[in-house]
């Protein structure tokens, strides 16, 4: 059994149980979680904190890259992209197309970062231009530059298409650059959620400070 701030882990090992000993007076702590335990998928430093306190602590440290993904067919991968964007502390996630997206794969991580909606690719492009951010499309298209050797700008939008069809023609037209992920097997493409994770980690390797 492990302990976080003096609280033993519950028998099933998921999270931590009720707070042991006098409760802290720090307003960041959630009385409900202190009383009943914290089984959320959060790092130990955020155990028992309110969602609002966690977001307030993350916001000043967010990285300069944004992640955008098209959503025309309620793609199940969007939840995975959101969860990964949270893990790598992206500035924001942008959903392009349908406003409703499948949150199942996000594992409630969308509570800890901003998810912005754009009705179409043109709206995303207008927003990116207003912010001075280049849009880097990630798709294995003819003429794409290898992601493995590309130097990514610190501030940018990493744009992904949906599973199966990849980037729409509208999304490709607004991209300042197109990057491809090298593949060595028989499949034509990799899962959109996996591709997003690879691209985000490429940015992390180039720009992020060690943890």
N, C-alpha and C positions, 0 to 999 in steps of 0.2 A: 504494500500500500504506500502510495506517495501522499505528501501533504502539501497544501498551498496555504500559506498564511495560517498555519495551525489547524486547518480543516482536513480531516482524513478523507480519502477517496471513498466513494460508496462501494459496496461489495462487488458490483459488476464492473468496477474500474472506469466507468464513464463519468468524467468530470469530477466534481468534489461535492461532498455532502454539506449539511448545514454548518455554518460557522461555529467553531469551537472557542468558547471563552467570551469575554466582553466584546460587544460589537464595536467596530471602528466608528469614529465620528465623522470621518471623511464623507462629504456629500456625494462623491462619485459612486459610493456603494449603494446597491439596491436592497432595501429591506426584505423584499420577497425572496431574493436569491440568498441573502444571508440566512434567512429562516429555513429555507427548503433545499438549499444546495444549488449548484450551478453546473448543469450538464450541457451547456452550449459548446460549440466547436470554436473556442477562443483560446489564445495563448494564455499561459498562466498569469502573466502580469495583469490581464483583464478579468480574471475571475472575480465574480460578484459585482463588477461594475455595471452601471446602467448602459444601455445602448447609446444614449446621448453622450455620456462621459467618454465612451470608447471613441465615438466619431470625433468628438472635440479634441481628443488626444492624437488621432490619426491625421486630421485635416492639415495641420501645419507641416507635416512630413511627407505629404503625397508627392509622388514622382510627376515628372512633366509630360509623360506620355498619356494619351487617351486611347481608348479602344472602342471601335465601332463595328457593329455587325448588322447585316441585313436580316430582316424578319418578314418574309413574304408568306411563309408556309408554317408559321408557329414552330420554328426549328427548336428541337429539344436541346441542341448544343448551346443555346444562349445562356442557359443556367450555368453550364460549365464555364463559359467564357467569363461570366460575372464572378463566379467563385475564384477563378484564377486571377482575374483583375484585382480582386480584393487581396489575394495572397501576395501579389507583387506591388500593391499599393498604387494602382493606377490613379490618375487624376479623376477620371470619370469614365463611365461606360455609356455609349450612345447606341440606342436601338433605332434602326432605320427601317421604316415601313409600318407594319402593324404595331399598334401601341401595346397590345396585350402580348406578353411573351411567357413561355413556359418556365416557371420559377422553380420547378422541382429540383433541377440539378444545382441550383444556386445555394441550396442548404442554408437559406435565410441570410446569406452574406450580403444580399442587396441592401440590408439594413445599415450596413457600415460604409457605404459609398454612394455617390450620386449616380443615378441612372437617368439619362436624358433621352427624350424621344424626338425624332425628326420624321416627318411624314414621308420624305423621299430623299434620294441621294443629293438632289440639288439643294435641299434645305441644310443637309449636313455640310455640303461644300461651302455654302454661304456662311454658315457659322464658323467653319474652320478658317476661312479667309478673313473674317472679322477679327478672329483671335490671333491671326498671323501664324497659323499652324499648318505645315505641309501635311498632305494626306498620302500615306504610304499604303497602297493596296497590296495585300498578300495573297497571291494566287499563282498557280503554275501555268502562266500564259506565255505565248510566244513573245520573245523579246524581253522577258522579265529578268531582272538582275538577281544573282544568287544572294539570298539572305545571309549565307554563311560568310561572305566577304564584304557585305555592305556596311558602311558606317552610318548608323542611324542618328538623325538629329536628336538633341535632347528633348526639345518640344516637338511633338508630332502626334498625328492620329494614325493608329494602325487599323486598317479597314479590312474586314473579312466578309466573304459571301456566305450564303447558307449552304447546308449540306447538299451534296449532289450537283446542284447547278453552278455553284461558285458565285463569283461576283457578277452582278447584273451589268448590262452595257452602260447604264447610267452611272453606276459606281465606278466602272473602269474609266469613264470619260472625265471624271472629276479628280482622279488620282494624279498627284505630282510625280509619283514613281510607282513602279510595280516590282515586287520582290517575290522570288520563288524559293521554296524549300526543297533542297535536294532529296531525291528519293532513289532507292537502289533496288527495289523489288519489282513485282509485276503489277501492282495496283497503280491506277492512274492518278489517284489523289488520296490524301489522308483526311481523317476526320477533322471537321472545322474547329471543334473545341481543342483538339490536339495541336493543330496548326497555330491557333491563337496562343496557346501556351508556349510553343517554341519561339514565336516571334516576340512575345513579352519577355521571355527569359533572355533573348538576344539583347534586348534593350537593357535589361538589368545587368548583364555581364559587361556592357560597355559604359554604363553611366552610374549605376547605383553604388553607394558606399557599402562595404562589408557589414553584415549584421553583427 
